[in-house]
Amino acid sequence: MVLLSLLPIGLMQTWASVKHGMWYARSATFMSRDIVSTFVWMRIIGDTIFALGGLALAWFIIGLKTGWSLTKERVE
């Protein structure tokens, strides 16, 4: 997520802010450029990996709370 989306857009905004001013770097005109839209959509890859990790953590915690294990033996 950071390498595919946030860092490139941040660097482009930094360059635009130095060259044209912060008002342009934060404007809808800048954010609606094709390359920025591409980087925003690339963020889905990182978001999906993060969500899968969150689901795996939730599954693990539910398993700890219910006593479930892969051996199907309940530990008291």
C-alpha positions in Angstrom: 0.0 0.0 0.0 2.8 2.4 0.9 5.1 1.5 -2.0 2.4 1.2 -4.7 0.2 4.2 -3.8 1.0 6.5 -0.9 4.7 7.1 -1.6 4.4 7.8 -5.3 1.4 10.1 -4.9 3.1 11.9 -2.0 6.2 12.5 -4.0 4.2 13.8 -6.9 2.3 16.1 -4.6 5.5 17.3 -3.0 7.0 18.1 -6.4 3.7 19.9 -7.5 3.7 21.8 -4.2 7.2 23.1 -4.7 6.7 23.9 -8.4 3.1 25.3 -8.4 2.1 25.8 -4.7 0.3 23.7 -2.2 -3.1 24.9 -3.5 -2.5 23.0 -6.8 -1.1 19.9 -5.1 -4.2 19.5 -3.0 -6.7 20.5 -5.8 -9.2 18.3 -7.6 -7.4 19.0 -10.9 -4.2 17.4 -9.6 -6.0 14.5 -7.9 -8.0 13.7 -11.0 -5.0 13.1 -13.3 -4.8 9.7 -14.9 -1.6 8.7 -13.2 -2.9 9.6 -9.8 -6.1 7.6 -10.4 -3.9 4.6 -11.4 -2.0 4.8 -8.2 -5.2 5.1 -6.2 -6.5 1.9 -7.8 -3.2 0.1 -7.2 -3.8 0.7 -3.4 -6.4 -2.1 -3.6 -3.6 -4.7 -3.7 -2.2 -3.5 -0.3 -5.7 -3.1 1.2 -6.6 -6.6 0.2 -3.5 -8.1 1.8 -4.1 -6.0 4.9 -7.8 -7.2 5.1 -6.8 -10.8 4.7 -4.3 -10.5 7.5 -7.0 -8.9 9.7 -9.4 -11.8 8.9 -6.6 -14.3 9.7 -6.0 -12.6 13.1 -9.7 -12.6 13.9 -9.9 -16.4 13.0 -6.9 -17.0 15.3 -8.4 -15.1 18.2 -11.8 -16.9 17.8 -9.9 -20.2 17.8 -8.1 -19.2 21.0 -11.4 -18.1 22.7 -13.3 -21.2 21.8 -10.5 -23.7 22.4 -10.6 -24.9 18.8 -7.4 -26.3 17.4 -6.2 -28.2 14.4 -6.1 -31.5 16.3 -9.8 -31.2 17.2 -9.0 -31.9 20.8 -10.4 -29.4 23.3 -7.9 -28.2 25.9 -9.5 -27.4 29.3 
